[in-house]
Every structure is written in C-alpha cells, then in structure tokens.
C-alpha cells in the first residue's frame, strides 16, 4: 500500500487532471479501500486544498459529491529536470503542491524537446488551469537571476542557453530558472522554517550539487554559481576522469551515476541511480559496501566546508538520501574529520522535504517574482 503522502499526491493529481471527480473515482483509480480514500479526502478538506460540493450522476447508489481543487484562479507550473527524468508539478498561489507527475526525458536531446515535454505535462496534469508563472530547476550551473546556463558538464548543447527568455516567450508569464540544488535548498528551508539556523544542503542523485542557506537566504556568489561541490577533488578517488574534463572529482566516486557505473562494471544488473537504490534496499552485500564507501567520500568532501562555515546542520537530499547507509556513512565521516567544536551541535540528516524539495523551492521563487498574482 502507498504511504499517505504518496496517496495524497496521487489524489491531487487525479483531481487536477479531471480523471477523478469523486471519492468513488479515487477508490476505483487508486485501488485502495474506501476508508483510506475518505481519510485522504478528509485531510485535504481540512487543509483547504479541495472542496466537496454539488452532486454527480448516480451509478446505482447515492449521488456522489463532487470534489474539486479550491485553487481555480490559476496555478504555478514547476519542474525539476534531471539527466533522464523530470518531476513536474502544479502549485497553488500559496505555494502548496497540487499535483505532481514524473516524466521520462533525455536532457541531452536539447532544450526544445525537453521543454515540449514539460509544456505537455503542465497541460496534462492541469487541463484548463491558467499558468500564472513557471519555475524550472536545471541540473547545471545557472547564472541567477538571468536564467542562463554556464558550462553545464552533463548537459550537452545547453551551455550559454538563455532558458529564462526562451521559456518566457513560450509561456508568456513570469519565469524563474535556477540550479536544482539551490531550488531544493530553498524548498528544504521553507519546510524547516521553524528550525532556522545555517544549513549546508547537498543534493545527491545522479550528480551532486550543494548550497549554503545562511540567515534564511541562499548564498549565490558573484555570478550565482556557488555550491559546485560535485567537482571538489577527493582522496581515494582513483583519479577517475570526470564529466568536467578533470580528474578525481567527487562526482566520479559519490554520485548515483558513479555508483551505477562501478556496479555495472562488476557485472551487476545496475544501469541507473534507481537500480542502485533498489539493490541497496534489497541488501545486496556488494552494493551496500560500495554505497557506504561513496557516502564516506561525500563526508570527506563536506568536512572542509563544515570546518570553514560552521553550519547548524547538514542536510542530504536527492535520490541517494533515501539510503540510510549512505547518509550514515557521510555522517560518520563528518564526525571523524571535522573539529569537535564544529560537530558538537551539528545536525546531519536526510531531507525532510524529500523528492518535492526543488518543486517547493521553485514555487517559493515564482511566488516572490509575481507578487501581484498572489491571492
């Protein structure tokens, strides 16, 4: 059975797309018990995300009450792009996620076909909804706030691309383009508002990105290109060649792509980060050992930053953050390598915002960029 958060997300997606308009529709489509759907719907009603009003056509019993999204005055379209997939959603004007879906993309195909798929997904999950603004997170260095890609190592054909202007022409609304790790760090900060404090956020997925949040603000650097931890050189890297053209970078030993490559080289049926996660969850000894080593190398790379910046917490997000062994290994190495004074009150943990961190961060950015549209 899906967890409550996943069921909530699926229910909202079905309601947003019009594929479900009642509790009965949700029961039939989600294939879960009526009591489970009632619990999800009750929570959505309490949160004010949906309305239950009017009645539909009876199919033999009582006429069902119609469910609809409360936010019908317009939505923000948000999308986080990866090397082979995109997480695409719609947000209300208060920044709440209404619907999310995953799409398969090939970032190497170039901007036009990738954004064609994003556009189609917006229309698919929110037919008839007016887009008030668009936020896009890209897996490469973005010159913020101009939305221009600067030398992305794993995005052939994108360097120098003015994504923000192109998307503005495409959608005709305010557009915000940011790096995926920075967008996710903002989303994590929004979720953790009550916690406060300075945070190093690391997005560990197919690649690795990072970001510092200090005083509630993203530290962006002179051109908005800060946080490039993926190309920090680490010991025990084997001097492997990196996508940036250098050798010995963190990406070559601690990313999902590196893990998939290493395990496939040993003859294991692993071709993607998702395969790595599945094999780790299934407790394959060779995979667990490799993932633990990768987590330790991440900790090595982060230890210098912790000693230098003295943050209140280190948060590991991205797909690999779902693996306890990876997070625990990074935590152990940070305690081993950092000064005791730096770790005495340091919290090191997995993301609370989870896979929607970047979408929540983009909603926050778009909302700030279009204040006249906020209800």
C-alpha positions as CSV (number, residue, x, y, z in Angstrom):
1,X,0.0,0.0,0.0
2,X,1.2,3.5,-0.8
3,X,2.1,5.8,2.1
4,X,-0.2,8.7,3.0
5,X,2.0,11.3,1.3
6,X,2.0,9.4,-2.0
7,X,-1.7,8.8,-1.9
8,X,-2.3,12.5,-1.2
9,X,-0.1,13.4,-4.2
10,X,-1.9,10.8,-6.5
11,X,-5.3,12.0,-5.4
12,X,-4.5,15.6,-6.1
13,X,-3.0,14.7,-9.5
14,X,-6.2,12.8,-10.4
15,X,-8.4,15.7,-9.3
16,X,-6.3,18.3,-11.1
17,X,-6.4,16.4,-14.3
18,X,-10.1,15.7,-14.1
19,X,-9.5,11.9,-14.1
20,X,-11.3,11.7,-10.8
21,X,-14.2,13.9,-9.5
22,X,-15.5,12.0,-6.5
23,X,-14.4,9.6,-3.7
24,X,-15.7,6.7,-5.7
25,X,-13.5,7.7,-8.7
26,X,-10.5,7.8,-6.4
27,X,-11.3,4.4,-4.9
28,X,-11.5,2.8,-8.3
29,X,-8.4,4.5,-9.8
30,X,-6.1,4.2,-6.8
31,X,-7.3,0.7,-6.0
32,X,-7.4,1.3,-2.2
33,X,-10.1,0.9,0.4
34,X,-12.9,3.5,0.6
35,X,-11.8,4.2,4.2
36,X,-8.3,5.0,3.0
37,X,-9.7,7.4,0.4
38,X,-12.0,9.0,3.0
39,X,-9.0,9.6,5.2
40,X,-7.1,11.3,2.4
41,X,-10.0,13.4,1.3
42,X,-10.8,14.4,4.9
43,X,-7.2,15.7,5.3
44,X,-7.4,17.6,2.0
45,X,-10.6,19.2,3.0
46,X,-9.2,20.2,6.4
47,X,-6.1,21.7,4.7
48,X,-8.4,23.7,2.5
49,X,-6.8,22.3,-0.7
50,X,-10.1,20.9,-2.1
51,X,-13.8,21.5,-2.0
52,X,-16.6,18.9,-1.8
53,X,-19.8,20.3,-3.3
54,X,-22.6,19.5,-5.6
55,X,-23.6,16.1,-6.7
56,X,-22.7,13.9,-9.6
57,X,-24.7,11.2,-11.5
58,X,-25.7,8.2,-9.5
59,X,-24.5,4.8,-10.7
60,X,-27.0,2.9,-8.6
61,X,-26.4,4.3,-5.1
62,X,-26.4,7.7,-3.6
63,X,-25.4,10.5,-5.9
64,X,-21.7,11.3,-5.2
65,X,-20.5,14.6,-4.0
66,X,-18.1,16.4,-6.5
67,X,-14.5,17.0,-5.4
68,X,-12.6,19.9,-7.0
69,X,-9.4,21.8,-6.3
70,X,-10.1,25.0,-4.4
71,X,-7.5,27.0,-6.4
72,X,-9.2,27.6,-9.7
73,X,-7.9,31.1,-10.3
74,X,-4.5,30.0,-11.7
75,X,-1.5,27.9,-10.7
76,X,2.3,28.0,-11.0
77,X,3.9,25.4,-13.1
78,X,7.1,24.0,-11.7
79,X,9.6,21.4,-13.0
80,X,12.8,19.8,-11.8
81,X,14.8,18.4,-14.7
82,X,17.4,15.6,-14.3
83,X,19.5,13.7,-16.8
84,X,16.8,11.2,-17.7
85,X,13.7,12.2,-15.9
86,X,11.7,15.3,-14.9
87,X,9.5,15.9,-11.8
88,X,6.7,18.2,-12.9
89,X,4.0,19.8,-10.8
90,X,1.4,22.5,-10.3
91,X,1.3,24.7,-7.2
92,X,-1.3,27.0,-5.8
93,X,-0.6,30.7,-5.3
94,X,0.2,30.0,-1.6
95,X,3.0,27.6,-2.7
96,X,1.2,24.3,-1.9
97,X,1.8,21.4,-4.3
98,X,-1.5,20.4,-6.0
99,X,-0.3,17.7,-8.4
100,X,2.9,16.0,-9.4
101,X,4.0,13.6,-12.0
102,X,7.2,12.0,-13.3
103,X,8.2,12.1,-17.0
104,X,11.0,10.5,-18.9
105,X,13.3,12.9,-20.7
106,X,16.7,12.9,-22.2
107,X,18.5,16.1,-21.1
108,X,21.0,15.5,-23.9
109,X,18.2,16.0,-26.5
110,X,18.5,19.7,-26.0
111,X,16.1,22.4,-24.7
112,X,13.4,22.4,-27.3
113,X,12.2,18.7,-27.0
114,X,12.7,18.8,-23.2
115,X,10.5,21.8,-22.7
116,X,8.0,20.4,-25.2
117,X,7.5,17.6,-22.7
118,X,7.3,20.0,-19.8
119,X,4.6,22.0,-21.6
120,X,2.7,18.9,-22.4
121,X,2.9,17.7,-18.7
122,X,1.6,21.1,-17.4
123,X,-1.4,20.7,-19.8
124,X,-1.9,17.0,-18.9
125,X,-2.0,17.4,-15.1
126,X,-3.9,20.7,-15.0
127,X,-6.2,20.9,-18.0
128,X,-7.9,24.3,-18.2
129,X,-5.7,25.8,-15.4
130,X,-4.2,29.2,-16.2
131,X,-0.5,29.4,-15.6
132,X,0.4,32.4,-13.6
133,X,4.2,31.7,-13.5
134,X,6.7,29.0,-14.3
135,X,9.7,27.8,-12.3
136,X,12.4,25.4,-13.7
137,X,15.3,23.8,-11.9
138,X,18.2,22.6,-14.1
139,X,21.0,20.1,-13.2
140,X,23.8,22.5,-14.0
141,X,25.2,26.0,-13.1
142,X,22.6,28.7,-13.7
143,X,23.6,32.4,-13.7
144,X,20.9,33.7,-11.4
145,X,18.7,35.7,-11.8
146,X,19.3,35.8,-15.5
147,X,18.5,32.1,-16.0
148,X,21.4,31.4,-18.3
149,X,23.3,28.0,-18.3
150,X,27.0,28.4,-17.7
151,X,29.2,25.4,-18.8
152,X,27.0,22.5,-17.6
153,X,29.1,19.4,-17.6
154,X,26.3,16.9,-18.1
155,X,24.0,18.9,-20.4
156,X,25.4,18.8,-23.9
157,X,24.1,21.5,-26.1
158,X,22.9,23.7,-23.2
159,X,25.9,25.8,-22.4
160,X,25.1,29.5,-22.8
161,X,21.4,28.8,-23.4
162,X,19.1,31.6,-22.1
163,X,16.4,29.4,-20.6
164,X,14.6,32.2,-18.9
165,X,14.0,34.3,-22.0
166,X,13.0,31.2,-24.1
167,X,10.5,30.0,-21.5
168,X,9.0,33.5,-21.1
169,X,8.4,33.5,-24.9
170,X,6.9,30.1,-24.7
171,X,4.6,30.5,-21.8
172,X,4.0,34.3,-21.8
173,X,4.3,34.5,-18.0
174,X,6.9,35.3,-15.4
175,X,9.6,32.6,-15.4
176,X,12.3,31.7,-12.8
177,X,15.1,29.4,-13.7
178,X,17.5,28.1,-11.0
179,X,20.0,25.4,-10.3
180,X,18.3,22.2,-9.0
181,X,20.3,22.0,-5.7
182,X,19.6,25.7,-4.9
183,X,15.9,25.3,-5.6
184,X,15.8,22.2,-3.4
185,X,17.7,24.0,-0.7
186,X,15.1,26.7,-0.7
187,X,12.3,24.1,-0.5
188,X,14.1,22.4,2.4
189,X,14.4,25.8,4.2
190,X,10.7,26.5,3.6
191,X,9.7,23.1,5.1
192,X,12.1,23.7,8.1
193,X,11.2,27.4,8.7
194,X,10.8,26.9,12.5
195,X,14.2,25.3,12.7
196,X,16.2,28.4,11.5
197,X,20.0,28.3,11.5
198,X,22.6,28.0,8.8
199,X,22.3,24.9,6.6
200,X,24.5,23.2,4.0
201,X,22.2,21.3,1.7
202,X,23.6,18.6,-0.6
203,X,21.5,17.1,-3.4
204,X,23.0,13.6,-4.0
205,X,21.4,12.0,-7.0
206,X,22.7,11.1,-10.5
207,X,25.1,14.1,-9.9
208,X,25.9,16.0,-6.7
209,X,25.1,19.7,-6.0
210,X,25.2,21.8,-2.9
211,X,24.1,25.1,-1.4
212,X,24.5,27.2,1.7
213,X,21.5,28.8,3.3
214,X,22.5,31.5,5.8
215,X,20.3,33.9,7.7
216,X,17.4,32.5,5.7
217,X,19.0,33.4,2.4
218,X,20.7,31.4,-0.4
219,X,24.3,32.2,-0.7
220,X,24.8,32.5,-4.5
221,X,28.2,34.0,-5.0
222,X,29.3,36.6,-7.5
223,X,27.6,35.2,-10.6
224,X,25.1,33.0,-8.8
225,X,27.2,29.9,-9.5
226,X,28.2,28.9,-5.9
227,X,27.7,25.4,-4.5
228,X,29.7,23.4,-7.1
229,X,30.7,20.6,-4.7
230,X,30.5,18.0,-7.4
231,X,33.9,18.9,-8.8
232,X,35.7,19.1,-5.4
233,X,38.7,16.8,-5.6
234,X,38.7,14.0,-3.0
235,X,41.2,11.5,-1.8
236,X,40.7,7.8,-2.8
237,X,39.0,8.9,-6.0
238,X,41.3,6.8,-8.1
239,X,41.8,9.9,-10.3
240,X,38.9,8.9,-12.4
241,X,38.0,11.2,-15.3
242,X,35.1,13.5,-14.6
243,X,32.4,14.9,-17.0
244,X,34.0,18.4,-16.4
245,X,37.3,17.2,-18.0
246,X,39.2,17.0,-14.7
247,X,40.1,14.0,-12.6
248,X,39.4,12.9,-9.1
249,X,36.1,14.9,-8.6
250,X,33.5,14.0,-6.0
251,X,31.1,13.2,-8.8
252,X,33.3,10.3,-10.0
253,X,33.0,8.4,-6.7
254,X,30.0,9.5,-4.7
255,X,27.2,10.2,-7.2
256,X,24.4,7.9,-8.4
257,X,26.0,7.9,-11.9
258,X,29.3,6.8,-10.4
259,X,27.8,4.1,-8.3
260,X,25.8,2.7,-11.3
261,X,28.9,2.7,-13.4
262,X,31.0,0.9,-10.8
263,X,28.4,-1.7,-10.0
264,X,27.7,-2.4,-13.7
265,X,31.5,-2.8,-14.2
266,X,31.4,-5.6,-11.7
267,X,28.7,-7.4,-13.7
268,X,25.7,-6.4,-11.6
269,X,22.5,-5.5,-13.4
270,X,22.6,-1.8,-12.5
271,X,22.2,0.9,-15.1
272,X,20.7,3.9,-13.1
273,X,20.5,5.5,-9.7
274,X,17.2,3.9,-9.2
275,X,18.8,0.5,-9.8
276,X,21.4,1.4,-7.2
277,X,18.7,2.3,-4.7
278,X,16.7,-0.9,-5.3
279,X,19.8,-3.1,-5.0
280,X,20.8,-1.4,-1.7
281,X,17.3,-1.8,-0.3
282,X,17.5,-5.5,-1.2
283,X,20.7,-5.6,0.9
284,X,23.0,-6.9,-1.8
285,X,26.3,-7.0,0.2
286,X,28.5,-5.7,-2.6
287,X,26.1,-2.8,-3.3
288,X,25.8,-1.9,0.3
289,X,29.6,-1.8,0.7
290,X,30.0,0.4,-2.4
291,X,27.2,2.8,-1.3
292,X,28.7,3.1,2.2
293,X,32.1,3.9,0.7
294,X,30.5,6.6,-1.5
295,X,28.8,8.1,1.5
296,X,32.1,8.3,3.3
297,X,33.7,10.1,0.4
298,X,30.9,12.6,0.4
299,X,31.6,13.2,4.1
300,X,35.3,13.8,3.3
301,X,34.4,16.4,0.7
302,X,31.9,18.1,3.1
303,X,34.2,18.1,6.1
304,X,36.3,21.1,4.9
305,X,33.1,23.1,4.3
306,X,31.8,22.3,7.8
307,X,35.1,23.3,9.4
308,X,35.1,26.5,7.4
309,X,31.4,27.5,7.6
310,X,30.3,26.1,11.0
311,X,26.7,25.4,9.9
312,X,24.0,24.3,12.3
313,X,23.0,21.4,10.1
314,X,24.0,19.4,7.0
315,X,21.0,18.1,5.1
316,X,21.4,15.4,2.4
317,X,18.7,15.4,-0.2
318,X,18.3,13.9,-3.7
319,X,17.6,10.3,-4.5
320,X,20.5,8.9,-2.5
321,X,19.3,10.5,0.7
322,X,16.7,7.7,0.8
323,X,19.5,5.2,1.6
324,X,20.3,5.2,5.3
325,X,23.6,3.6,4.8
326,X,24.7,6.5,2.5
327,X,23.6,9.2,4.9
328,X,25.0,7.4,8.0
329,X,28.4,6.9,6.2
330,X,28.6,10.6,5.4
331,X,27.6,11.5,9.0
332,X,30.2,9.2,10.4
333,X,33.0,10.7,8.3
334,X,32.0,14.2,9.2
335,X,32.2,13.4,12.9
336,X,35.6,11.8,12.2
337,X,37.1,14.5,10.0
338,X,35.6,17.8,11.5
339,X,36.8,19.6,14.6
340,X,34.9,18.6,17.7
341,X,33.9,22.2,18.2
342,X,32.2,22.2,14.8
343,X,30.2,19.0,15.3
344,X,29.2,19.5,19.0
345,X,25.8,20.9,18.0
346,X,25.8,19.9,14.3
347,X,22.8,18.1,12.9
348,X,23.4,15.8,10.0
349,X,20.3,14.2,8.5
350,X,18.3,13.3,5.4
351,X,16.0,15.8,3.8
352,X,12.5,16.4,5.3
353,X,11.1,17.9,2.0
354,X,12.1,14.7,0.1
355,X,11.7,14.5,-3.7
356,X,9.5,17.6,-3.8
357,X,12.1,19.9,-2.3
358,X,13.0,21.6,-5.6
359,X,9.4,22.0,-6.6
360,X,8.5,23.7,-3.3
361,X,11.6,25.9,-3.7
362,X,10.6,26.9,-7.2
363,X,7.0,27.7,-6.0
364,X,8.6,30.0,-3.4
365,X,10.8,31.7,-6.0
366,X,8.0,32.1,-8.6
367,X,5.6,33.4,-5.9
368,X,8.2,36.0,-4.9
369,X,8.7,37.0,-8.5
370,X,5.0,37.6,-9.2
371,X,3.7,39.3,-6.1
372,X,0.8,40.8,-7.9
373,X,-0.6,37.4,-8.6
374,X,-0.6,36.1,-5.0
375,X,-4.1,35.8,-3.6
